[in-house]
């Protein structure tokens, strides 16, 4: 039985991010996202999308963003797009999950699933040996998966700069924009006021936030203002 996102969880699948916004949050280029989602045609052939055939859209959902984040980390290894496309299809079939790269099972069972895939595809380079000599997911992918919170199995919240940094991406708050969780305050608003000359102490007082929270958020804010 396939594991699907519940129809009531519209917040997870509703159009939320432009492709350029998703690219900035995930740390890649918009052209890459278009290719991964929809493929690309060249004069000499065609590159199939990583995620299977999807209807082209100008706005992406949070669950699509989550999968893009994982692909970005795989590509840092680097893993070839053709291998990612095949592995994604394999994981989707073996795990029976609608969005396998955005599901907790990739975190808990992904190594085993992709190890079997790699046995069938000796040229694949989706896994790496850890210090104990065991196959594991690339460290960049493990790090990305650890920074997600999951609900009903699927990604629900992401801490882009780490769980010790007060910035979250949650599609239910601040229209899915990176925000400070204590006040659901969009980082862009805080950052723009600070760049306009307002000092940190005043901003902390105005938003009833600890000064160190504001300082830490601003330290990373430039990367997540969309």
C-alpha positions as protocol buffer text, in pm:
chain_id: "A"
residue {
  index: 1
  type: UNK
  ca { x: 0 y: 0 z: 0 }
}
residue {
  index: 2
  type: UNK
  ca { x: 140 y: 336 z: -103 }
}
residue {
  index: 3
  type: UNK
  ca { x: 220 y: 593 z: 165 }
}
residue {
  index: 4
  type: UNK
  ca { x: 61 y: 918 z: 50 }
}
residue {
  index: 5
  type: UNK
  ca { x: 26 y: 1263 z: 198 }
}
residue {
  index: 6
  type: UNK
  ca { x: -320 y: 1301 z: 347 }
}
residue {
  index: 7
  type: UNK
  ca { x: -553 y: 1529 z: 147 }
}
residue {
  index: 8
  type: UNK
  ca { x: -614 y: 1731 z: 464 }
}
residue {
  index: 9
  type: UNK
  ca { x: -245 y: 1824 z: 485 }
}
residue {
  index: 10
  type: UNK
  ca { x: -274 y: 2093 z: 221 }
}
residue {
  index: 11
  type: UNK
  ca { x: -12 y: 2304 z: 400 }
}
residue {
  index: 12
  type: UNK
  ca { x: 251 y: 2050 z: 296 }
}
residue {
  index: 13
  type: UNK
  ca { x: 160 y: 2036 z: -73 }
}
residue {
  index: 14
  type: UNK
  ca { x: 16 y: 2382 z: -145 }
}
residue {
  index: 15
  type: UNK
  ca { x: 211 y: 2612 z: -384 }
}
residue {
  index: 16
  type: UNK
  ca { x: 433 y: 2820 z: -156 }
}
residue {
  index: 17
  type: UNK
  ca { x: 773 y: 2906 z: -310 }
}
residue {
  index: 18
  type: UNK
  ca { x: 877 y: 3045 z: -643 }
}
residue {
  index: 19
  type: UNK
  ca { x: 1156 y: 2849 z: -805 }
}
residue {
  index: 20
  type: UNK
  ca { x: 1403 y: 3130 z: -729 }
}
residue {
  index: 21
  type: UNK
  ca { x: 1295 y: 3136 z: -363 }
}
residue {
  index: 22
  type: UNK
  ca { x: 1329 y: 2759 z: -335 }
}
residue {
  index: 23
  type: UNK
  ca { x: 1674 y: 2779 z: -493 }
}
residue {
  index: 24
  type: UNK
  ca { x: 1798 y: 3037 z: -241 }
}
residue {
  index: 25
  type: UNK
  ca { x: 1666 y: 2841 z: 58 }
}
residue {
  index: 26
  type: UNK
  ca { x: 1808 y: 2511 z: -70 }
}
residue {
  index: 27
  type: UNK
  ca { x: 2139 y: 2661 z: -178 }
}
residue {
  index: 28
  type: UNK
  ca { x: 2133 y: 2594 z: -551 }
}
residue {
  index: 29
  type: UNK
  ca { x: 2051 y: 2767 z: -881 }
}
residue {
  index: 30
  type: UNK
  ca { x: 1695 y: 2798 z: -1018 }
}
residue {
  index: 31
  type: UNK
  ca { x: 1807 y: 2630 z: -1343 }
}
residue {
  index: 32
  type: UNK
  ca { x: 1906 y: 2321 z: -1145 }
}
residue {
  index: 33
  type: UNK
  ca { x: 1564 y: 2300 z: -984 }
}
residue {
  index: 34
  type: UNK
  ca { x: 1387 y: 2326 z: -1318 }
}
residue {
  index: 35
  type: UNK
  ca { x: 1601 y: 2047 z: -1459 }
}
residue {
  index: 36
  type: UNK
  ca { x: 1551 y: 1820 z: -1158 }
}
residue {
  index: 37
  type: UNK
  ca { x: 1176 y: 1871 z: -1153 }
}
residue {
  index: 38
  type: UNK
  ca { x: 1088 y: 1886 z: -1521 }
}
residue {
  index: 39
  type: UNK
  ca { x: 1388 y: 1767 z: -1717 }
}
residue {
  index: 40
  type: UNK
  ca { x: 1540 y: 1953 z: -2010 }
}
residue {
  index: 41
  type: UNK
  ca { x: 1561 y: 1902 z: -2383 }
}
residue {
  index: 42
  type: UNK
  ca { x: 1883 y: 1951 z: -2576 }
}
residue {
  index: 43
  type: UNK
  ca { x: 1946 y: 1946 z: -2949 }
}
residue {
  index: 44
  type: UNK
  ca { x: 2114 y: 1608 z: -2906 }
}
residue {
  index: 45
  type: UNK
  ca { x: 1870 y: 1453 z: -2661 }
}
residue {
  index: 46
  type: UNK
  ca { x: 1673 y: 1494 z: -2342 }
}
residue {
  index: 47
  type: UNK
  ca { x: 1753 y: 1474 z: -1970 }
}
residue {
  index: 48
  type: UNK
  ca { x: 1472 y: 1318 z: -1770 }
}
residue {
  index: 49
  type: UNK
  ca { x: 1368 y: 1478 z: -1440 }
}
residue {
  index: 50
  type: UNK
  ca { x: 1508 y: 1340 z: -1116 }
}
residue {
  index: 51
  type: UNK
  ca { x: 1166 y: 1315 z: -952 }
}
residue {
  index: 52
  type: UNK
  ca { x: 975 y: 1154 z: -1236 }
}
residue {
  index: 53
  type: UNK
  ca { x: 731 y: 1325 z: -1467 }
}
residue {
  index: 54
  type: UNK
  ca { x: 564 y: 1625 z: -1304 }
}
residue {
  index: 55
  type: UNK
  ca { x: 347 y: 1899 z: -1443 }
}
residue {
  index: 56
  type: UNK
  ca { x: 553 y: 2214 z: -1479 }
}
residue {
  index: 57
  type: UNK
  ca { x: 461 y: 2490 z: -1234 }
}
residue {
  index: 58
  type: UNK
  ca { x: 603 y: 2828 z: -1136 }
}
residue {
  index: 59
  type: UNK
  ca { x: 541 y: 2774 z: -762 }
}
residue {
  index: 60
  type: UNK
  ca { x: 657 y: 2478 z: -553 }
}
residue {
  index: 61
  type: UNK
  ca { x: 527 y: 2318 z: -236 }
}
residue {
  index: 62
  type: UNK
  ca { x: 715 y: 2262 z: 88 }
}
residue {
  index: 63
  type: UNK
  ca { x: 738 y: 1889 z: 24 }
}
residue {
  index: 64
  type: UNK
  ca { x: 900 y: 1957 z: -313 }
}
residue {
  index: 65
  type: UNK
  ca { x: 1141 y: 2197 z: -144 }
}
residue {
  index: 66
  type: UNK
  ca { x: 1233 y: 1926 z: 108 }
}
residue {
  index: 67
  type: UNK
  ca { x: 1321 y: 1681 z: -168 }
}
residue {
  index: 68
  type: UNK
  ca { x: 1522 y: 1945 z: -353 }
}
residue {
  index: 69
  type: UNK
  ca { x: 1724 y: 2009 z: -35 }
}
residue {
  index: 70
  type: UNK
  ca { x: 1814 y: 1639 z: -20 }
}
residue {
  index: 71
  type: UNK
  ca { x: 1911 y: 1631 z: -388 }
}
residue {
  index: 72
  type: UNK
  ca { x: 2134 y: 1936 z: -338 }
}
residue {
  index: 73
  type: UNK
  ca { x: 2318 y: 1745 z: -63 }
}
residue {
  index: 74
  type: UNK
  ca { x: 2353 y: 1435 z: -279 }
}
residue {
  index: 75
  type: UNK
  ca { x: 2499 y: 1651 z: -554 }
}
residue {
  index: 76
  type: UNK
  ca { x: 2760 y: 1785 z: -314 }
}
residue {
  index: 77
  type: UNK
  ca { x: 2914 y: 1436 z: -296 }
}
residue {
  index: 78
  type: UNK
  ca { x: 2879 y: 1449 z: -600 }
}
residue {
  index: 79
  type: UNK
  ca { x: 2624 y: 1198 z: -729 }
}
residue {
  index: 80
  type: UNK
  ca { x: 2540 y: 1198 z: -1098 }
}
residue {
  index: 81
  type: UNK
  ca { x: 2188 y: 1310 z: -1188 }
}
residue {
  index: 82
  type: UNK
  ca { x: 2123 y: 992 z: -1382 }
}
residue {
  index: 83
  type: UNK
  ca { x: 2200 y: 787 z: -1070 }
}
residue {
  index: 84
  type: UNK
  ca { x: 1981 y: 1010 z: -857 }
}
residue {
  index: 85
  type: UNK
  ca { x: 1694 y: 971 z: -1101 }
}
residue {
  index: 86
  type: UNK
  ca { x: 1722 y: 592 z: -1097 }
}
residue {
  index: 87
  type: UNK
  ca { x: 1769 y: 577 z: -720 }
}
residue {
  index: 88
  type: UNK
  ca { x: 1471 y: 803 z: -658 }
}
residue {
  index: 89
  type: UNK
  ca { x: 1249 y: 582 z: -872 }
}
residue {
  index: 90
  type: UNK
  ca { x: 1386 y: 273 z: -696 }
}
residue {
  index: 91
  type: UNK
  ca { x: 1331 y: 419 z: -348 }
}
residue {
  index: 92
  type: UNK
  ca { x: 980 y: 525 z: -443 }
}
residue {
  index: 93
  type: UNK
  ca { x: 896 y: 173 z: -560 }
}
residue {
  index: 94
  type: UNK
  ca { x: 1068 y: -13 z: -275 }
}
residue {
  index: 95
  type: UNK
  ca { x: 942 y: 210 z: 6 }
}
residue {
  index: 96
  type: UNK
  ca { x: 605 y: 272 z: -155 }
}
residue {
  index: 97
  type: UNK
  ca { x: 623 y: 641 z: -63 }
}
residue {
  index: 98
  type: UNK
  ca { x: 491 y: 931 z: -267 }
}
residue {
  index: 99
  type: UNK
  ca { x: 786 y: 1158 z: -183 }
}
residue {
  index: 100
  type: UNK
  ca { x: 1064 y: 923 z: -66 }
}
residue {
  index: 101
  type: UNK
  ca { x: 1334 y: 1190 z: -30 }
}
residue {
  index: 102
  type: UNK
  ca { x: 1108 y: 1384 z: 209 }
}
residue {
  index: 103
  type: UNK
  ca { x: 1007 y: 1092 z: 428 }
}
residue {
  index: 104
  type: UNK
  ca { x: 1154 y: 975 z: 757 }
}
residue {
  index: 105
  type: UNK
  ca { x: 1211 y: 630 z: 605 }
}
residue {
  index: 106
  type: UNK
  ca { x: 1492 y: 772 z: 393 }
}
residue {
  index: 107
  type: UNK
  ca { x: 1657 y: 868 z: 721 }
}
residue {
  index: 108
  type: UNK
  ca { x: 1591 y: 534 z: 893 }
}
residue {
  index: 109
  type: UNK
  ca { x: 1592 y: 284 z: 606 }
}
residue {
  index: 110
  type: UNK
  ca { x: 1743 y: 475 z: 315 }
}
residue {
  index: 111
  type: UNK
  ca { x: 2089 y: 329 z: 359 }
}
residue {
  index: 112
  type: UNK
  ca { x: 1958 y: -26 z: 329 }
}
residue {
  index: 113
  type: UNK
  ca { x: 1732 y: 54 z: 34 }
}
residue {
  index: 114
  type: UNK
  ca { x: 2006 y: 234 z: -158 }
}
residue {
  index: 115
  type: UNK
  ca { x: 2260 y: -35 z: -70 }
}
residue {
  index: 116
  type: UNK
  ca { x: 2042 y: -291 z: -250 }
}
residue {
  index: 117
  type: UNK
  ca { x: 2009 y: -48 z: -539 }
}
residue {
  index: 118
  type: UNK
  ca { x: 2385 y: -5 z: -551 }
}
residue {
  index: 119
  type: UNK
  ca { x: 2434 y: -383 z: -565 }
}
residue {
  index: 120
  type: UNK
  ca { x: 2226 y: -385 z: -883 }
}
residue {
  index: 121
  type: UNK
  ca { x: 2406 y: -76 z: -1018 }
}
residue {
  index: 122
  type: UNK
  ca { x: 2780 y: -124 z: -941 }
}
residue {
  index: 123
  type: UNK
  ca { x: 2871 y: 211 z: -1097 }
}
residue {
  index: 124
  type: UNK
  ca { x: 2643 y: 405 z: -862 }
}
residue {
  index: 125
  type: UNK
  ca { x: 2805 y: 620 z: -594 }
}
residue {
  index: 126
  type: UNK
  ca { x: 2512 y: 697 z: -364 }
}
residue {
  index: 127
  type: UNK
  ca { x: 2672 y: 562 z: -48 }
}
residue {
  index: 128
  type: UNK
  ca { x: 2998 y: 608 z: 137 }
}
residue {
  index: 129
  type: UNK
  ca { x: 3199 y: 403 z: 387 }
}
residue {
  index: 130
  type: UNK
  ca { x: 3198 y: 531 z: 743 }
}
residue {
  index: 131
  type: UNK
  ca { x: 3485 y: 487 z: 992 }
}
residue {
  index: 132
  type: UNK
  ca { x: 3361 y: 137 z: 1076 }
}
residue {
  index: 133
  type: UNK
  ca { x: 3371 y: 32 z: 714 }
}
residue {
  index: 134
  type: UNK
  ca { x: 2993 y: 22 z: 683 }
}
residue {
  index: 135
  type: UNK
  ca { x: 2799 y: 173 z: 397 }
}
residue {
  index: 136
  type: UNK
  ca { x: 2603 y: 484 z: 488 }
}
residue {
  index: 137
  type: UNK
  ca { x: 2438 y: 780 z: 322 }
}
residue {
  index: 138
  type: UNK
  ca { x: 2672 y: 1069 z: 236 }
}
residue {
  index: 139
  type: UNK
  ca { x: 2734 y: 1288 z: 541 }
}
residue {
  index: 140
  type: UNK
  ca { x: 2584 y: 1591 z: 367 }
}
residue {
  index: 141
  type: UNK
  ca { x: 2258 y: 1399 z: 318 }
}
residue {
  index: 142
  type: UNK
  ca { x: 2258 y: 1270 z: 677 }
}
residue {
  index: 143
  type: UNK
  ca { x: 2308 y: 1626 z: 802 }
}
residue {
  index: 144
  type: UNK
  ca { x: 2017 y: 1752 z: 591 }
}
residue {
  index: 145
  type: UNK
  ca { x: 1783 y: 1476 z: 709 }
}
residue {
  index: 146
  type: UNK
  ca { x: 1871 y: 1545 z: 1073 }
}
residue {
  index: 147
  type: UNK
  ca { x: 1761 y: 1907 z: 1033 }
}
residue {
  index: 148
  type: UNK
  ca { x: 1405 y: 1812 z: 942 }
}
residue {
  index: 149
  type: UNK
  ca { x: 1121 y: 1748 z: 1184 }
}
residue {
  index: 150
  type: UNK
  ca { x: 875 y: 1489 z: 1057 }
}
residue {
  index: 151
  type: UNK
  ca { x: 501 y: 1457 z: 1112 }
}
residue {
  index: 152
  type: UNK
  ca { x: 299 y: 1163 z: 981 }
}
residue {
  index: 153
  type: UNK
  ca { x: 629 y: 1043 z: 836 }
}
residue {
  index: 154
  type: UNK
  ca { x: 681 y: 1336 z: 599 }
}
residue {
  index: 155
  type: UNK
  ca { x: 901 y: 1644 z: 641 }
}
residue {
  index: 156
  type: UNK
  ca { x: 710 y: 1918 z: 824 }
}
residue {
  index: 157
  type: UNK
  ca { x: 973 y: 2167 z: 937 }
}
residue {
  index: 158
  type: UNK
  ca { x: 1334 y: 2243 z: 848 }
}
residue {
  index: 159
  type: UNK
  ca { x: 1610 y: 2419 z: 1043 }
}
residue {
  index: 160
  type: UNK
  ca { x: 1825 y: 2548 z: 756 }
}
residue {
  index: 161
  type: UNK
  ca { x: 2117 y: 2672 z: 968 }
}
residue {
  index: 162
  type: UNK
  ca { x: 2098 y: 2401 z: 1235 }
}
residue {
  index: 163
  type: UNK
  ca { x: 1867 y: 2325 z: 1526 }
}
residue {
  index: 164
  type: UNK
  ca { x: 2070 y: 2554 z: 1753 }
}
residue {
  index: 165
  type: UNK
  ca { x: 1994 y: 2854 z: 1528 }
}
residue {
  index: 166
  type: UNK
  ca { x: 1653 y: 3022 z: 1577 }
}
residue {
  index: 167
  type: UNK
  ca { x: 1547 y: 3003 z: 1211 }
}
residue {
  index: 168
  type: UNK
  ca { x: 1286 y: 2759 z: 1080 }
}
residue {
  index: 169
  type: UNK
  ca { x: 1107 y: 2692 z: 754 }
}
residue {
  index: 170
  type: UNK
  ca { x: 756 y: 2569 z: 832 }
}
residue {
  index: 171
  type: UNK
  ca { x: 483 y: 2603 z: 567 }
}
residue {
  index: 172
  type: UNK
  ca { x: 220 y: 2663 z: 837 }
}
residue {
  index: 173
  type: UNK
  ca { x: 386 y: 2979 z: 968 }
}
residue {
  index: 174
  type: UNK
  ca { x: 485 y: 3306 z: 800 }
}
residue {
  index: 175
  type: UNK
  ca { x: 362 y: 3176 z: 463 }
}
residue {
  index: 176
  type: UNK
  ca { x: 647 y: 2924 z: 468 }
}
residue {
  index: 177
  type: UNK
  ca { x: 914 y: 3194 z: 479 }
}
residue {
  index: 178
  type: UNK
  ca { x: 1220 y: 3143 z: 699 }
}
residue {
  index: 179
  type: UNK
  ca { x: 1122 y: 3279 z: 1038 }
}
residue {
  index: 180
  type: UNK
  ca { x: 1207 y: 3298 z: 1408 }
}
residue {
  index: 181
  type: UNK
  ca { x: 990 y: 3033 z: 1576 }
}
residue {
  index: 182
  type: UNK
  ca { x: 931 y: 3213 z: 1906 }
}
residue {
  index: 183
  type: UNK
  ca { x: 737 y: 3491 z: 1733 }
}
residue {
  index: 184
  type: UNK
  ca { x: 678 y: 3338 z: 1390 }
}
residue {
  index: 185
  type: UNK
  ca { x: 864 y: 3644 z: 1271 }
}
residue {
  index: 186
  type: UNK
  ca { x: 985 y: 3638 z: 908 }
}
residue {
  index: 187
  type: UNK
  ca { x: 1361 y: 3671 z: 893 }
}
residue {
  index: 188
  type: UNK
  ca { x: 1323 y: 3912 z: 601 }
}
residue {
  index: 189
  type: UNK
  ca { x: 1138 y: 4164 z: 817 }
}
residue {
  index: 190
  type: UNK
  ca { x: 1394 y: 4152 z: 1095 }
}
residue {
  index: 191
  type: UNK
  ca { x: 1683 y: 4167 z: 850 }
}
residue {
  index: 192
  type: UNK
  ca { x: 1546 y: 4465 z: 657 }
}
residue {
  index: 193
  type: UNK
  ca { x: 1490 y: 4667 z: 975 }
}
residue {
  index: 194
  type: UNK
  ca { x: 1843 y: 4588 z: 1092 }
}
residue {
  index: 195
  type: UNK
  ca { x: 1994 y: 4683 z: 754 }
}
residue {
  index: 196
  type: UNK
  ca { x: 1795 y: 5008 z: 770 }
}
residue {
  index: 197
  type: UNK
  ca { x: 1986 y: 5101 z: 1084 }
}
residue {
  index: 198
  type: UNK
  ca { x: 1777 y: 4978 z: 1377 }
}
residue {
  index: 199
  type: UNK
  ca { x: 1999 y: 4831 z: 1646 }
}
residue {
  index: 200
  type: UNK
  ca { x: 1972 y: 4480 z: 1783 }
}
residue {
  index: 201
  type: UNK
  ca { x: 1871 y: 4586 z: 2134 }
}
residue {
  index: 202
  type: UNK
  ca { x: 1577 y: 4787 z: 1998 }
}
residue {
  index: 203
  type: UNK
  ca { x: 1466 y: 4504 z: 1769 }
}
residue {
  index: 204
  type: UNK
  ca { x: 1486 y: 4254 z: 2055 }
}
residue {
  index: 205
  type: UNK
  ca { x: 1272 y: 4481 z: 2274 }
}
residue {
  index: 206
  type: UNK
  ca { x: 1023 y: 4553 z: 1995 }
}
residue {
  index: 207
  type: UNK
  ca { x: 964 y: 4183 z: 1924 }
}
residue {
  index: 208
  type: UNK
  ca { x: 996 y: 4071 z: 2288 }
}
residue {
  index: 209
  type: UNK
  ca { x: 1283 y: 3841 z: 2197 }
}
residue {
  index: 210
  type: UNK
  ca { x: 1607 y: 3771 z: 2384 }
}
residue {
  index: 211
  type: UNK
  ca { x: 1890 y: 3976 z: 2239 }
}
residue {
  index: 212
  type: UNK
  ca { x: 2103 y: 3668 z: 2177 }
}
residue {
  index: 213
  type: UNK
  ca { x: 1821 y: 3514 z: 1969 }
}
residue {
  index: 214
  type: UNK
  ca { x: 1807 y: 3822 z: 1748 }
}
residue {
  index: 215
  type: UNK
  ca { x: 2187 y: 3828 z: 1716 }
}
residue {
  index: 216
  type: UNK
  ca { x: 2205 y: 3461 z: 1621 }
}
residue {
  index: 217
  type: UNK
  ca { x: 1920 y: 3492 z: 1370 }
}
residue {
  index: 218
  type: UNK
  ca { x: 2080 y: 3795 z: 1204 }
}
residue {
  index: 219
  type: UNK
  ca { x: 2414 y: 3617 z: 1184 }
}
residue {
  index: 220
  type: UNK
  ca { x: 2258 y: 3376 z: 933 }
}
residue {
  index: 221
  type: UNK
  ca { x: 1972 y: 3586 z: 797 }
}
residue {
  index: 222
  type: UNK
  ca { x: 2125 y: 3701 z: 468 }
}
residue {
  index: 223
  type: UNK
  ca { x: 2123 y: 3345 z: 332 }
}
residue {
  index: 224
  type: UNK
  ca { x: 1750 y: 3300 z: 397 }
}
residue {
  index: 225
  type: UNK
  ca { x: 1589 y: 3632 z: 307 }
}
residue {
  index: 226
  type: UNK
  ca { x: 1345 y: 3563 z: 23 }
}
